[in-house]
Amino acid sequence: LGEHNFTITCTTEINRNFSLKCRATGVIPKLEVSHPLIRFAPTALGDVRQASFYISNNPVKSEDGSKVASTKNSFHIVVPEGVDLKVSPCVGTLAPGQRLRIQLTFGPTLKKEEIEAEAMEAARNEILAEIERKKEETEVEKPPDSVQGGKKSKAKKGPSKPITPKSPNDAPTPNPLENIILTEKGKTAAMIRLKTNFKERFEKLLIPCFTAVGECRHDRVLDYRHCDTVYLQVHMPA
């Protein structure tokens, strides 16, 4: 607790040292978590694992060690978007001395961005293969130069046709690679390929649990202070 002043020495790869002066204030969070680190066991795609911890509103101890009566405190656990983790409940209020069980559910899935990227790559490869196939067919169908007496016949001389320049209003030939539309069939095929070739994935999250004095209600906004935030680290191997 209280003010702390200290210096951190940073060393670079070429052995140069830099000193950073730091100042910190030690505080006691209004709420306490029983397990600040949650490690899930490796979980297969489509499977689900659960873990839990407790949030407690314990009496606060002063600097001399005596207990100070606590009040109602509220919490709000914020999980980042796009993460295969659910927290229940994520918002609540604890009375003095109360303890609440929080459940975490981890169910790894394929990310939407991964599926769309795989489907887009497959669509691009299919278009390129089709362009190459048409190019080869055109070269095969092209008639060879007529040969007479073992020599190529010369083209008859005559007035050449005038070349008409293209109008600037003429639409350019569209590039098929610029307007690729993903279909549900393509996304499904991409998802199957990703699941078949999936190896492993590891995510490590630092989830904030904001705390504030008072009871959370829909008609009021609580004052969540950064220094009272409790953090929960979660390891999620898939």
Protein Blocks (a to p, Z undefined) as FASTA:
>chain_A
ZZdddddddddfkopacdddddddddddfbdcfblcdcdddddehiacdddddddddddd
dfkopacddddddddddddehiacdcddfbdcddehiacdddddddddddfklmmmmmmm
mmmmmmmmmmmmmmmmmmmmpccdddeehiacddddddddddddddfklccdddfklmcc
cdfklmmmmmmmmmmmpcbdcddddddddddedjddfkbccdddfklpccddddddZZ
